[in-house]
Amino acid sequence: MKKLFVILFVLFVGAVITLKVTSRKDQSVLRTTPEALPRTTTQPHRPGIARARPGTSQAANAEEKHLREKLKEDGSYARIFAKEAEWREKFKGLKKGMTLQEAVAMMGEPPTFLLAVTNTATGTPEIVPVSTNALQTVKSFAYLFYSPDDLPPKDVQTGELRPNRLPLDFFELQFDIQGRLYSMIDNCDDPRERLRRELSEDARGREMLAKEAEWKEKSKALREGLTMQEVVAVMGRPTVAPTEIGSQTMLDYLPRGETSLFKMSGGSAVENLTLTFDSTGKLEKIKWW
């Protein structure tokens, strides 16, 4: 009985110590939380510059580029690189909303590889490889791949790129339930450039791109030390009311509208401009993000 009492006492002391340590940690966290800034009217998220890709990814890209150069020097791959260049040019003519047949006509030939929806024995729809000779029967969800080496670029089961594929470009066309093209992916395309190209296809997107270009041109006349009034005279009215954070005031020019101030900019097709003024009202920082 005495041993049991000792064990229970030790456990109780340990629990109390743990609670005290946890409490001190919580208090420490609370103490390090910054107080609300007195002049802040709103504190939208202002993303920083996007981080570069990890070193391993950069090394892989460099290795792939080197291998491409070696393959180009080998004359036996000339036809493959010619086909890659031909499809890249035709790919630019694709438009969202095209039917599968219209997209194939634009590319000039059937795809290398085709995935489409079919019903299994249990009646469950499933994406499976389909013969490219059966294009006319495809009416709904479908994925078309144009790969210059005539091999599927991705593993059918995992959707991942084949680890042993050659460093070649390939093109993926995705069709929705109505059989209309809704996404075109150039594997070597810059994602941001692709987004900008898609924006240019409708009136609202063209308006955003035009506003970005206008503000970029006007911002060339800005320099540190200008007053807010002088800046507005050059740039025009900002998208949202000036934001005060501490002793600083910020003007935001947002091609996508005021809601983009609260969103991450990584992957955005257009850039936003934030102008920061010091406590004396003089321009001290010009930042595109």
Residue pairs with C-beta under 8 A, 6 or more apart in sequence:
37 43
37 245
37 246
39 244
39 245
39 246
39 247
40 244
40 245
40 246
41 241
41 243
41 244
42 243
43 243
43 245
44 243
44 261
44 262
45 261
45 262
45 263
45 264
46 261
46 274
46 289
47 264
47 265
47 266
47 289
48 289
49 289
50 265
50 266
52 58
53 61
64 167
65 167
67 166
67 167
68 167
68 168
71 77
71 80
71 81
71 166
71 167
72 81
80 148
80 149
80 166
80 168
81 148
81 168
83 148
84 148
84 168
84 169
86 108
87 107
87 146
87 148
87 169
87 171
88 169
88 171
88 186
90 106
90 107
90 108
91 107
91 146
91 171
91 184
91 186
93 106
94 103
94 106
94 107
94 173
94 181
94 184
95 181
95 201
96 180
96 181
96 182
96 183
96 184
96 198
96 201
97 180
97 181
97 182
98 106
98 180
98 181
99 179
99 180
99 181
100 135
100 138
100 142
100 144
100 175
100 179
100 181
101 135
101 136
102 181
103 144
103 173
103 175
103 181
104 110
104 111
104 135
104 144
107 146
107 171
110 132
110 133
110 135
111 132
111 144
111 145
111 146
111 173
112 132
112 145
112 146
112 147
112 150
112 151
112 152
112 170
113 129
113 132
113 144
113 145
113 147
113 151
113 152
113 153
114 129
114 130
114 131
114 132
114 134
114 135
114 138
114 142
114 143
114 144
114 145
115 127
115 128
115 129
115 130
115 142
115 143
115 145
115 156
116 127
116 128
116 130
116 138
116 140
116 141
116 142
116 143
117 125
117 126
117 127
117 140
117 141
117 142
118 125
118 126
118 128
118 130
119 125
119 126
120 126
127 141
127 143
129 152
129 156
130 138
130 142
138 175
138 179
139 179
140 175
140 176
140 177
140 178
140 179
141 175
141 176
141 177
142 174
142 175
142 179
143 172
143 173
143 174
143 175
144 172
144 173
144 175
145 152
145 153
145 154
145 170
145 171
145 172
145 173
146 170
146 171
146 173
147 153
147 168
147 170
148 168
148 169
148 170
149 165
149 166
149 168
151 162
151 165
152 162
153 161
153 162
153 165
153 170
153 187
154 160
154 161
154 162
155 161
155 162
169 186
169 187
169 188
170 187
171 184
171 185
171 186
171 187
172 183
172 184
172 185
172 187
173 181
173 183
173 184
173 185
174 181
174 182
174 183
174 184
174 185
175 181
175 182
176 182
184 194
185 194
186 194
191 267
192 267
192 268
192 269
195 267
195 268
195 269
196 209
196 269
196 270
198 205
198 269
199 205
199 206
199 208
199 209
199 269
199 270
200 206
200 209
205 269
208 255
208 256
208 269
208 270
209 255
209 269
209 270
211 255
212 255
212 270
212 271
215 235
215 253
215 255
215 273
216 271
216 288
218 234
218 235
218 236
219 235
219 273
219 286
221 234
222 231
222 234
222 235
222 275
222 283
222 286
223 283
224 282
224 283
224 284
224 285
224 286
225 282
225 283
226 234
226 282
226 283
227 281
227 282
227 283
228 242
228 249
228 251
228 277
228 281
228 283
231 251
231 275
231 283
232 238
232 251
235 251
235 253
235 275
238 251
238 252
238 253
238 275
239 252
239 253
239 254
239 257
239 258
239 261
240 252
240 254
240 258
240 261
242 249
242 250
242 251
243 249
243 250
243 252
244 250
247 278
247 279
248 276
248 277
248 278
248 279
249 276
249 277
249 281
250 274
250 275
250 276
250 277
251 274
251 275
251 277
252 258
252 261
252 272
252 273
252 274
252 275
253 272
253 273
253 274
253 275
254 260
254 261
254 272
254 273
255 270
255 271
255 272
256 268
256 270
256 272
260 268
260 272
261 272
265 271
265 272
265 289
271 288
271 289
272 288
272 289
273 286
273 287
273 288
273 289
274 285
274 287
274 289
275 283
275 285
275 286
275 287
276 283
276 284
276 285
276 286
276 287
277 283
277 284
278 284
